[in-house]
Amino acid sequence: MKYFSYVLTLLVLLSCDDEAVKTVEFNVNDLKHEDYSKNIIDLSTDSIMSYPYPFIHGEYLLLCDMRKGLDGKAIHIFDTKSLKYMASTASMGEDPGKIMRIGEVALSDNSSIFWVPDFAKLKLFKFNIDSAINNSEYLPDENIKFNNEKFLSRLKVLNESKAYGTGIQVLSQNEFRASLGLWDFQTNAVEFIDNEHPKLENQKVNALFDYSYSNNLMALAYTNCNLMTVFDDDANILFHLTHKYEPIFDNKQKKKFFGHVEFSDDLIFATYLGEDKMYLNEFKRPVSRMAEKILVFDLKGSLVKVIDLKEGIQAFTVDAKNNRIFCFFPNREAPIGYINL
């Protein structure tokens, strides 16, 4: 009996130790918040963009206008070193090869290729960046179909045969649930990977995704949960990342936590709010509150830097080669700005 009790106690201790290894806590107030608000440089563009999301892909900066109407082109390409405008692509319209309702650019491990989802035609279009720069009439002629009830959002393409991303399971007309998802291009099957924090089970959660091609790591950063989960490329959980003074999940939670997330070299960058997602303006109207800080973690989950831009950030991308961060600031006159780190 004593031996049984000893073994049981040992198993409990090992279980607790395993859980401690898998959960890393941080506190945004443990580090000095570095004020970069006066260091924001506006990116001059000739094209008028209403909602431009930035992406670094190889030697190029892609600006994707997420609210582009059915005319003109939605993606604008710049050289990352000189910031010179190179070309525009992703023609909008109903014709073959054109896009009706654009989604976020899906990058790939091939720096000459990127993909663009069309949520009206339910197709993922494959773009060749050199063709787009050299041919103003270029239209993609290769695409993969997907369905509108089970698909990936914010995906990254691996080996042009599969993609990981935020798996979106539509529950009803106005409800969905996000989890890690895998899309097999060969079979066109989308799999939702049932590997998440136990407190999220059966909860309606939303998350943003990124994949590190250099480190073969993935991250899901949850917007309505105090949680980021980092996986290896086999979808095994390496650790959970959570603010130490907030519950991981609360059904009555009105706060917004993580937002855009991105790997860069051996670091993880993520916007973070940690406050009520809505507030009343001077006219007593509800307004969505946006994150103004970018948290920087190492690959073990330790918080190493807090970047305070004092401007609402909708999306960002890290240009590691030129040591910059490009941000989309919806409330600034010039929506795209960047800082030098």
Secondary structure, DSSP 8 states (H G I E B T S, - for coil): -HHHHHHHHHHHHHHHHHHHHHEEEE-GGGS-EEE-GGG-EE---SS--SSEEEEEETTEEEEEETT--SSSEEEEEEETTT--EEEEEEEBSSSTT-BSSB---EEBSSTTEEEEEETTTTEEEEEEHHHHHH-TT-----EEE--SSEEEEEEEEETTTEEEEEEEEEEETTEEEEEEEEEETTTTEEEE---S-GGGTT----EEEEEETTTTEEEEEESSSS-EEEEETTS-EEEEEEETTS-S--TT--EEEEEEEEEETTEEEEEEEEEESEEE-TTS-EEE----EEEEEETTS-EEEEEE-SS--SEEEEETTTTEEEEE-TTSSSSEEEEE-
